[in-house]
Amino acid sequence: MPEAYSHFLQHPVFKVVSELSSAQDIPAYVIGGFVRDSLLGRPCKDIDIVVVGDGPAFAAQVANKLRVKNLSIYKRYGTAHFRYKDLDVEFVGARKESYTEDSRNPATVPGTLQDDQLRRDFTVNALAFNLHQTQFGALEDPFNGLKDLDQGILRTPLDPVVTYSDDPLRMMRAIRFATQLNFSIAGPSLQAIQQQHERISIVSMERISTELNKIVMSEKPSRGFYLLKASGLLPHIFPEMLALSGIETVNGHSHKDNFDHTLEVLDNICLHTDNLWLRWAALMHDIAKPPTKRYDPNVGWTFHGHEELGARMVPKIFKRLKLPLDGKMKYVQKLVRLHLRPIALVKGSVTDSAIRRLLSEAGDDIDDLMTLCSADITSKNEFKVKRYRNNYELVGEKLKHVEEKDRIRNFQPPVTGEYIMSYYGIGPCAAIGIIKSAIKEAILEGKIENTFEDASNEMIAQANQLGLVPVSSK
C-alpha cells in the first residue's frame, strides 16, 4: 500500500520535494539511513535524497522553495547539501558506479533508482521511500532489505567480495553498523571481509578513524573490536590493540587476557560517559602492557611502568590514526599516565598527602580519572571487587574532603617566582625553582596550609638555607 510509510515523511523537506517531484515528473526518493532508522524506530537527522536526474539542480529548487541560503554544491561528486532546521539534507542524482583496483573512488554515470540501490553497501541501506505524490511513502525494496532489517542481518546487494573490493571502507562500515545496531554480519559477507582485509590499505586513515570513533561511541563497543579482530582488520588499523590479546603461562602462572580486560573496561565506562576521549582513554589505558610484560618467579607476571610507556605511546598512535594532536590527545595521555594512581590508593592506605598529589596532577580531570579507575575494577572474584569498590568510595569521599579543605586542584603555590625575585632583589636563577618546589612539596605533604602567609614563611626558611638576604635588610 503506497501510503504505508508516509507517516515517517511529515517534515517540510519531504513536502517540498514531493511537490517539485510531482510537478516536474522527476522521480525522487529518500534512501539509506533515514529509511533504515525510521523503520527501526531510531532517531535520524540525516536525509539522503536520490533524484533520477540532475541532483544538484533539483536541490537548488528545493532550497529556494524552503528559503535556504546555505546550499553547497559539489560538482565533482554530483551532490548538493544544505542544513534545514535540525536536518542535514543531501541530494544526488541516481547513478551507476565502476571501480578500478587501486582506488575506492568510482567512475559514475547517470542511472536509474535500481542502479543507485545496487551500488549501496547493504540491503538495509538500499531501502527507499518514494516521494512522488502518486506513490508517496511507498517502500522500494529490491533486495529484501526489510526482511534483513527484521532479522538483524547485514547483507550486501552484490557479491560481498565485489562490494568490499570495490570500496574497502565498506568493511569498516559493516562492523560499525553491526556494533551500533546490534546486527550480525551475514556469513558470506564476514568471510569476504576476512578474504579482503588487506584492501583496507587503500582507504585514508581519516575515513577509517571516523568509523572507528563511531564504534567507540556505540552502546557496546567491545562488539566492534571483537569483529575487527575476527575479520583481520585490526592489525592494519590498531596493531597495538591486537598485541594485548592472548594469555601466557609460565610455571603454572597465567596473566589475564588484556584484550578482553580492556574491552570490559571500555564497556564499563560507556555506562557512565558519552565523552569520546574518555572512552579512548579506557581503550588505551593498558596499551603498553605487552612491551612491559615480565615474568618474576617470586611474584608472577608484572607490567611495571606500563602507565608511563603507555602515555608515551599515545601521541604516536593518535598521529597514525589521524586523531587530534591537540588538548584531546594530551587529555588521553594524562589519564593513561595516572590511571594506576587511584587504584593504588584503593588497594592501600588513603593519606591526605597522596590525595593532594593526585589532585594536583589530575587537576580538572580528576572526576574523569576516577570514572576510568572505577571502570578498571574488573575481576571474577566478587569479594575482591566489592572490597575495591568500598575502598574506591572511600577515596572519592577523601578527594572531596581534601579538595574543600586545601583547594589543591590545579593549584599553583601562593608565592610566585616574581614575588621571590622582588623580595630578595635577584633575577631568574636556580634558587627560585628550589624555593617554589619546596613550598609546593610542603603544601602537598600537609606541613603547611595552602595560604600566602604559610607559603611566605616557608619561602623565608628555604631562602635562609640558601643564604639569600631580603632587599629590606640589604
KACOR-V643515 format. One record per residue. N is the residue number from 1. RES is the residue in one small letter. NEAR is the number of other ideal C-beta (glycine too) atoms within 8 Angstrom. Layout:
{{N,RES,NEAR} {N,RES,NEAR}}
This chain:
{{1,m,3} {2,p,10} {3,e,8} {4,a,8} {5,y,12} {6,s,9} {7,h,6} {8,f,9} {9,l,13} {10,q,5} {11,h,8} {12,p,7} {13,v,12} {14,f,11} {15,k,8} {16,v,11} {17,v,13} {18,s,14} {19,e,10} {20,l,14} {21,s,15} {22,s,10} {23,a,6} {24,q,6} {25,d,6} {26,i,10} {27,p,11} {28,a,14} {29,y,12} {30,v,15} {31,i,16} {32,g,12} {33,g,9} {34,f,12} {35,v,14} {36,r,13} {37,d,11} {38,s,11} {39,l,10} {40,l,8} {41,g,5} {42,r,6} {43,p,4} {44,c,9} {45,k,6} {46,d,9} {47,i,12} {48,d,11} {49,i,16} {50,v,16} {51,v,16} {52,v,10} {53,g,10} {54,d,7} {55,g,15} {56,p,14} {57,a,8} {58,f,14} {59,a,17} {60,a,11} {61,q,9} {62,v,15} {63,a,11} {64,n,8} {65,k,9} {66,l,10} {67,r,5} {68,v,11} {69,k,5} {70,n,6} {71,l,11} {72,s,7} {73,i,9} {74,y,10} {75,k,6} {76,r,4} {77,y,6} {78,g,11} {79,t,11} {80,a,14} {81,h,12} {82,f,11} {83,r,9} {84,y,9} {85,k,4} {86,d,3} {87,l,11} {88,d,8} {89,v,13} {90,e,11} {91,f,15} {92,v,15} {93,g,13} {94,a,13} {95,r,13} {96,k,11} {97,e,9} {98,s,6} {99,y,11} {100,t,5} {101,e,5} {102,d,4} {103,s,7} {104,r,10} {105,n,3} {106,p,10} {107,a,7} {108,t,8} {109,v,6} {110,p,6} {111,g,9} {112,t,7} {113,l,12} {114,q,8} {115,d,11} {116,d,15} {117,q,14} {118,l,10} {119,r,9} {120,r,12} {121,d,9} {122,f,15} {123,t,13} {124,v,12} {125,n,12} {126,a,16} {127,l,17} {128,a,15} {129,f,15} {130,n,13} {131,l,13} {132,h,11} {133,q,8} {134,t,6} {135,q,8} {136,f,13} {137,g,14} {138,a,11} {139,l,12} {140,e,11} {141,d,10} {142,p,7} {143,f,9} {144,n,7} {145,g,14} {146,l,10} {147,k,7} {148,d,14} {149,l,12} {150,d,6} {151,q,6} {152,g,9} {153,i,9} {154,l,13} {155,r,12} {156,t,14} {157,p,12} {158,l,7} {159,d,7} {160,p,14} {161,v,9} {162,v,8} {163,t,14} {164,y,15} {165,s,10} {166,d,10} {167,d,10} {168,p,14} {169,l,12} {170,r,12} {171,m,15} {172,m,15} {173,r,11} {174,a,14} {175,i,17} {176,r,13} {177,f,12} {178,a,15} {179,t,14} {180,q,10} {181,l,8} {182,n,9} {183,f,9} {184,s,7} {185,i,13} {186,a,11} {187,g,6} {188,p,7} {189,s,13} {190,l,11} {191,q,9} {192,a,14} {193,i,17} {194,q,10} {195,q,7} {196,q,12} {197,h,12} {198,e,6} {199,r,10} {200,i,14} {201,s,7} {202,i,8} {203,v,11} {204,s,6} {205,m,9} {206,e,7} {207,r,10} {208,i,14} {209,s,11} {210,t,8} {211,e,13} {212,l,12} {213,n,9} {214,k,10} {215,i,15} {216,v,13} {217,m,9} {218,s,12} {219,e,6} {220,k,9} {221,p,16} {222,s,10} {223,r,11} {224,g,14} {225,f,13} {226,y,9} {227,l,12} {228,l,13} {229,k,10} {230,a,8} {231,s,13} {232,g,9} {233,l,13} {234,l,13} {235,p,7} {236,h,10} {237,i,11} {238,f,10} {239,p,9} {240,e,10} {241,m,12} {242,l,11} {243,a,7} {244,l,15} {245,s,8} {246,g,6} {247,i,7} {248,e,9} {249,t,6} {250,v,7} {251,n,4} {252,g,5} {253,h,9} {254,s,8} {255,h,9} {256,k,7} {257,d,9} {258,n,12} {259,f,12} {260,d,8} {261,h,12} {262,t,14} {263,l,12} {264,e,10} {265,v,14} {266,l,16} {267,d,11} {268,n,13} {269,i,14} {270,c,11} {271,l,5} {272,h,8} {273,t,9} {274,d,4} {275,n,7} {276,l,9} {277,w,9} {278,l,13} {279,r,15} {280,w,11} {281,a,15} {282,a,15} {283,l,11} {284,m,13} {285,h,15} {286,d,12} {287,i,14} {288,a,15} {289,k,11} {290,p,9} {291,p,6} {292,t,12} {293,k,11} {294,r,8} {295,y,10} {296,d,8} {297,p,4} {298,n,3} {299,v,4} {300,g,7} {301,w,12} {302,t,10} {303,f,11} {304,h,6} {305,g,8} {306,h,11} {307,e,13} {308,e,9} {309,l,11} {310,g,15} {311,a,11} {312,r,9} {313,m,12} {314,v,14} {315,p,10} {316,k,8} {317,i,13} {318,f,12} {319,k,9} {320,r,7} {321,l,12} {322,k,8} {323,l,11} {324,p,6} {325,l,7} {326,d,6} {327,g,5} {328,k,9} {329,m,13} {330,k,8} {331,y,11} {332,v,14} {333,q,11} {334,k,11} {335,l,15} {336,v,15} {337,r,10} {338,l,13} {339,h,15} {340,l,7} {341,r,11} {342,p,14} {343,i,11} {344,a,8} {345,l,14} {346,v,13} {347,k,7} {348,g,6} {349,s,4} {350,v,10} {351,t,6} {352,d,9} {353,s,9} {354,a,9} {355,i,14} {356,r,15} {357,r,9} {358,l,14} {359,l,14} {360,s,13} {361,e,8} {362,a,13} {363,g,9} {364,d,6} {365,d,10} {366,i,12} {367,d,6} {368,d,12} {369,l,14} {370,m,13} {371,t,12} {372,l,16} {373,c,13} {374,s,11} {375,a,12} {376,d,12} {377,i,12} {378,t,8} {379,s,8} {380,k,3} {381,n,6} {382,e,7} {383,f,6} {384,k,8} {385,v,11} {386,k,8} {387,r,8} {388,y,12} {389,r,10} {390,n,8} {391,n,12} {392,y,14} {393,e,8} {394,l,10} {395,v,14} {396,g,9} {397,e,8} {398,k,11} {399,l,13} {400,k,8} {401,h,8} {402,v,13} {403,e,11} {404,e,6} {405,k,6} {406,d,10} {407,r,8} {408,i,12} {409,r,11} {410,n,6} {411,f,9} {412,q,5} {413,p,10} {414,p,9} {415,v,13} {416,t,7} {417,g,9} {418,e,6} {419,y,8} {420,i,15} {421,m,12} {422,s,8} {423,y,9} {424,y,11} {425,g,8} {426,i,9} {427,g,4} {428,p,5} {429,c,6} {430,a,5} {431,a,10} {432,i,12} {433,g,8} {434,i,10} {435,i,14} {436,k,12} {437,s,8} {438,a,10} {439,i,16} {440,k,10} {441,e,8} {442,a,10} {443,i,18} {444,l,11} {445,e,8} {446,g,8} {447,k,5} {448,i,12} {449,e,6} {450,n,11} {451,t,8} {452,f,7} {453,e,6} {454,d,11} {455,a,15} {456,s,10} {457,n,9} {458,e,13} {459,m,13} {460,i,9} {461,a,8} {462,q,12} {463,a,13} {464,n,8} {465,q,6} {466,l,9} {467,g,5} {468,l,9} {469,v,6} {470,p,11} {471,v,8} {472,s,4} {473,s,5} {474,k,6}}
